[in-house]
Amino acid sequence: MAAVLLSYDRLGSRLTAVGANPIEYDQLGSRPSRLGDRKLAYDRLGSRLRAIGDLPIEYDRLGSRIKSVGEWQLKYDRAGSRMRAIGPYTIDYDHLGSRPRAVGPMTIDYDRLGSRPHQVVVHGQAATLDDAQLLAIFVVLFELERREQEDNRR
């Protein structure tokens, strides 16, 4: 079992690294532009993530939920509001159902206030995330943050 720390900027508002994988932001600092060595591409309006490196991201008919990342399909609960699986990894939530707690063999631990992911614990693995695990964790955390921003706008 190994812990991979999630790093944030000084204000604690932006995720800046997943373990040894830095996350860079665009010039305005509002959206991630790189995950490690993978460039993140957005649609023309800059609102939807369209690719992570060479992996295209497809959305559902309404364009609000990610349908696939590369060859991985995403599955949602019956209401369609919570991601239940990304590729080979199932996603489990806390008892209130609002925060993802596990993505496959990885557990997400939150800070003392319980509002921000603090670390990812990889069970039965080496001290770092492999490429597939990094991708899965990033997509789950990216979607979690996107949902929180939408909720704050309402």
N, C-alpha and C positions, 0 to 999 in steps of 0.2 A: 504494500500500500504506500503510495507516494502522494504528496500534496503539491499541486501546481498553483502558485499564487496568481491572483488577478490584481493587476496594478491600475491605479487611477491617477488622474491629474491632481494638482494641489487642492482644488476645490472639491474633488471627489465626484465630479459629475460625468467625467468621460473615462471609459475604459482605455488604458494606454498599452496594456500588454496582457497576454495570456501566457504565463510562464516566461519562456525565453523568446516568445514571438511578439515583437512590438506591433502596435496598431498606430498607424499614422493617420492624420486627419487632413482634410482639404484646407485651403487658405483661410476660409472663414472659421474653420474649426468646428463645424457643425455636423459633419458626417465623416466616417472612416474612409480613407482612400487606399490604404494598404493593410494587409494582414500578413505579417512576416514578409516573405518575398512575393506574395500574391497581390496583384493590383485589383482593386474593387472598382467595378464599372457600374454606372447608374444610367437610367433612361434619360432622354433629352431634357426633361424638366428637372432632373436631378432628385426626384422624390423616391424612386424605387431602385433597389439594388438589382442589377441585371446579370452580374457575373462576379464570381470570385476566382481570380486567375483565369484559367481556361474553362471553368465550369459554368455553363449558362444557368440562370435562374428563371424558371417559368412561374407565372402566376395563374390563379384561377380565372374564371370568366369575368368576374367583377374587378379583378386586378388588385384585390386587397390581401389575399393570402398566398404565400408561397406554395406552389404545387410540387415543384421539383428543384433539386440542386444537382446539376449534372445528371447522372443516372439514378440518383436517389430520389424516391418518392417520399413525400411528407404525408402523414395521416393526421387527421384532426378528430376531436370528439364529436358526438352526434350534433351538438349545437354549432360546431364549427369554430368555436372560439379558442380552444386550447389545442396546441400541437401535441399529438400522442406518440408520434414516431417520426424519426428522420433516418431514412435508409434502414440499416440493420439495428439501429438503436431505439429502444422504447424510451419514452419520457414519462417519469412519475412526478407527481406534484405533492406539496405539503397537504396537511389535513384540511386546510381551508380551500385548497385547490387553486390558489392564485400564483404560487411560486414553483417553478420547476426545481425539484430536489435531486433527481437522478436522470442521467442520460446514459443509457446502457450501463456499462460497468463503472461509470463516473458519478460521484456524488458532488453536488454543488452546496457548499457551506456559505452562509450569509454572515454579515458583520453583526455586532452586538445588538444593533437596533433592528436587525432582520430585514432591512430595506435594500441592501446592496450585496450582490454576490462577492464573496471574499476570496474563496479558493475552490479549486476543483480537486477532489481526492480521487485518484485513479486506483482502483482495487485490482490487485493481482497483476500489476504492470510495472514497467520500468519507471524511472523518476520523471519522465517527460511524457507528454501526449504524443501519440503518433499522428500522422497527417490527417487520417480519417477522423480521429477523436477531436483534433483541433478544429476541423471544419464543422463537425456536429455541435460542439460547444459554442463556437462563434455564432452559428446560425440561431441557436436557441437564445443566446444572450442578446443578439442583435434584435430578434423579434420581441423579446421581453422588453427591451428598452424602447422599441418603436411603439409598442402597445401603451407603455407608461406615458410616453410623450403625447400620444393621441388622447389618453384619458385626462391628462393635465390641460389640454386645449379645450376640453368640453366644459 
